[in-house]
Amino acid sequence: MLLFYVRHGDPIYSPDSLTELGERQAEALVSRMKVCNPEKIYASSSNRAIMTATPTAKALGKEIEILDWCNESYSGKALFYTGSDGSRDWIFRHRESRPVLVSDEVRKLDYEWYKHPFFDKMPWLSDEMARMRRETDAFMLSLGYRHEGNGYIAEHPNNDRVALFAHQGFGLEFLSTLLDIPYSQFATRFDMGHSGMTVIEFSGEGFVVPKVLQLSNDSHLFAANIETKYHNEILF
């Protein structure tokens, strides 16, 4: 199985939508997705994710199945950190919490990174990690792969191609869970740009370890002569 994880295009967060650039990015995905040819298309219940998935779904004649648990509002509510000066940002990005997440002390805590004393004022973190584990496992089981240990048992091995359109903040939490990499390590070191596509392979029978073939690929933007400008800031 191949899982294509696609972040939404350049967003307008309020009201939840896409900018004109974001709409162009969503359209540019179509030619790439025609090659990928997913049999199933899922999207977060957020409008910006649905808008990004819509051109692909129309081009392929597929219905979009909405997954509310992928809505970034849930991850954001749990994983935003409030600094000593009242500033708020994602826990993996905030200038106070980020150094702690990559510290030796947190690394030693592995999957229970949130038990570091620094996060005592965020007691809900354990519940959020459990929620993501539960929802991710249920989703993967519906696709034929049962989570076990640090991998999956292929209960129904398949060559399906599945696309999920969602978010950055949610995506870092989801992918770290899917890949059995502690969130503290994954979210601080990897990222995804607008409409970037990550490809994960589930290959073989029996015990399967998912492999990332590409992370946040934006070749569709380059092919459509759209700037490959990370977060509208860095051109490369």
N, C-alpha and C positions, 0 to 999 in steps of 0.2 A: 504494500500500500504506500501511496505517496500522499502526504498531507501538505497542502499549500496554505500557509498562514500569511494573510495579507493585511497590513495596516491600512486604515482608511486614508484617503487623500487629504490634502491641505485643508484643515478644518476651520469652521466657525463654531466656537464652543457654545456661544449663546447668541441667537438660538442655534440649536444643534443642527449643523448643516455643513456644506462644503463651500469653499471659495470658488471663484471661476477657475483658478489654477487647480484646485482639488478635483473639479469636474473634468478638466482636461486629463488629469492623471488617471482618473477612473476610466475614461474612454481609452486611454493609451494601454490600459491593462488588457483590453479585449483581445488584441492581436496575440499577446503572450498567452492568455488563457485559452485561446482557441488551440494552441499547441499543447498546453497542459491538459485540456479537455477533461475537467473534473465531472464525475457522474453526479456528485452531490455538492450543493453550495449552501453553506451556513453563514449567518451573519449575526452579530450582536444586535440587540434591540435598539441600539442607538441609531438615530437617523443618518449620521455621517457614515457609519459602517454600511448601512443598507444602501445609501446612495452610491457608495463606492462599488458595491457588489452588483447593483442593478444593470449597468451596461453589459457586464459579462453574462449575467443570467439571461438577459434578453437575447444576446447574440447566440447563446448556446441553447436557448429554448428550455431553460431550467427554472424551477421554482426555487425561491430562497426560503430556507427553513430558519426561523428566528430563534436564537438561543439567548434568553434574557440573562442567564447567569454570566454571559460574556460581557454584559454591559459594564463599561469602565467605572460607572458611578459606585459600584460595590467595592472594587479594588481601591478607588480613590478615597472613599470614606475611611478605609482601614489603613491605607499605606501613605497618607499624607502626614508629614511631620511638622509640628509647630515648634519653631525655634525659640530661644530665650528672648529674642527681640520681637516675637509675635509673627515673624515671617513664616509662610507655609509653602511647602513644596513636596514633591515625591520624596519618600524616605531615602531612595537611592541617589537622589540628586541634591538634597539639602546640604548646605555647607557644614552643618553641625553633625548630622547623622551619617553622612557618607564616609568620613574617615573612620567612624566606629565600625561600620559594616565591613570594611576591609581590614580591620585590625586582627592581629594574631589571636586575641582573646575570642573574638566572634568566630573566626575560622575554626577554632578548636570545638566550638559548640555545634558546628556542622548544621544539620537540619533544624536544630533548636536554637538558632542564632538569636531569636527574639528573647531568649532567657538572659541575655546580657543585662546587667543592672541599668545600663543606659536607657533601655526600653521599658523600664518598670512602669512608666507613666502611660504606656500603651498596652495594657493587659489584654486587649482584644486581638492582638497579633496572632496568638496561637489559634484562636477561632477562625481567623481569616485564612491562615495556612491550611487548616483542616478543611475549610469550605472548598478551597481551590483543589485540594487533593481529592475530595469526594466528588466534585463536579467533573474534574478532569478524568478521573477513573471511570465514571459512569459514561462519559462521552466516548472514551476510547473503547470501552466494552461494547457500546452500541455499534462500533465500527469493526468489532471482531477481535480486539486485543485486551486481555485482562492484565491489569497491573499486578506485578509480583516482584518483591524485592526491589532491585534497581533496574528493572526492565519489564518486559511484558511476555505473557504466554499467548501465542497466536491460537486462540480458540477457533477462529475461522480465518485462516490465512487467505489473503486475497490480493489482487492487483488493482484494487479500486483507487481512484484518484478523488480526493476530497479537498474542497477549498473552504476555509473559514476566514471571513472578513471581520476584523475587530479593531483593536487599539494597541497603543504603545504600552501604557502603564499596565493594563490588563495582560497584554501579550508577554511582557517580561515575567510576570508572575505565572502565567499559564505555561510558557515554554520551560521555565525553570522546574516547574512541577512535572511536566510531561517528560523532561529529560533527566529527572532525578538529580538535579544540581541545586545545591542550597541557594535560595533566593538571594541571600546576602552577597554571594559570589557572582551569580549570573547577572543580576540587575545592575550591578555597578560596573560591569565590564563589557556588556553587549547592549546594542540598541537597534532601532529600526527607524528608517525614514518614512516619509509620507508615501503611501502606496507601495512600500517595499514588500517584496515577497520572499518568505522563508520556506524552504523545501525540506521536509523531513521524511526519510525513508524507513519503513517497517518491512524488513526483508526476511524471508525464510519461514520455517516452521519451528514449533517448539518455543524455546526461549529466545526472545527477540530484543535486541538493544537498538532503540531508534537512533538514526544517524542523520545529522544535519548536513545536507548536501549544499545548501546555499543559505545565507543569512541576509535578509533585507535586500534582495537583488532588485535593482532599479533599471535594468537594461531596457525595459519597455519605455521608460522616459527618454533615454538616450535615442532609441529608435524613432521616437515621435518628435525629436528635436525639442524636447522639454528639458529645461535645466535640471541636472541631477544635483540639486542644491539641498544638502542635508539641513532639515529644519529651516529652510530659507536663509541659512547663514553661511554654510561652507560649501563652496563649489569644487567638485572633484569628479 
